[in-house]
Amino acid sequence: MKTAELVAQLRVTPGGAARLAKRDPGDRLGWNDKQAGSTRLAELAAELALFHNRLWAEARRSLLLVLQGLDASGKDGTISHVFTGLNPQGCTVHSFKAPVGPELAHDYLSRIHAACPARGEIGIFNRSHYEDVVTVRVEKLAPKSVWKRRPEHIREFERMLTDEGTTLVKVFLNVSHDEQRKRLQERLDNPEKAWKFRREDLDSRTRWDDYMSAFDDVLTETSTDWAPWYVVPADHNWVRNLAVAELLVDALRTIDPQLPAADPGLKDVRIPD
């Protein structure tokens, strides 16, 4: 599948419905050879590193990857596999948990704005401001009158970011109910992963339908021309990683960052032995 076709297939059309229930979490997106997928991912990683260097050198625009998904959808795995080999300089990762302390003294977007990438940087949000709509709604942490108005806030907040030079790539990792069960059980059974499991994971799983309904609504309401959502099938890790890498490289190709011109006074300089 060509990149343009892939992007169109994964995109939540602005003004249209996300329809998560009609999207197959096990879709391989036309890729059937895992080894060939690994080769392609390596190629994309090299291109991502090249663009990252140019973005950093240009220092005029930035890229923000927003990763959302239910527990065990693979947010951590996506970050570790897709961004392997990138220079840590100019690449930031923020994981947003429930607000505490001083964060509660400000509006819900304050900490998000403070974590946005500076010009020249790639930023990665592992969960994001969308928790302040979805989780707040499902867990009844605020009345409907509060969370219902937030998608409009977010649309305009993201418009401001894009107007100021940040390209957003918003990805919902779409994992199936059965695959989530397998992954959560694996966490419990594996001493190296058990620490990641929380009692709340079980509570959240019992509200699967509520969470999916909330995400369906918020993706529909906040997929815009300036910051569209992409729904990536997440049951196969390698497909998930490859799809996210394709989306990122496609965005960077569109940005097309340029290296600053070299100092003309150094044209004939030769480094002495």
Summary of the structure (lengths in Angstrom):
residues: 273
radius of gyration: 19.7
end to end distance: 51.2
largest distance: 71.6
contacts: 789
relative contact order: 0.22
helix: 52%
strand: 12%
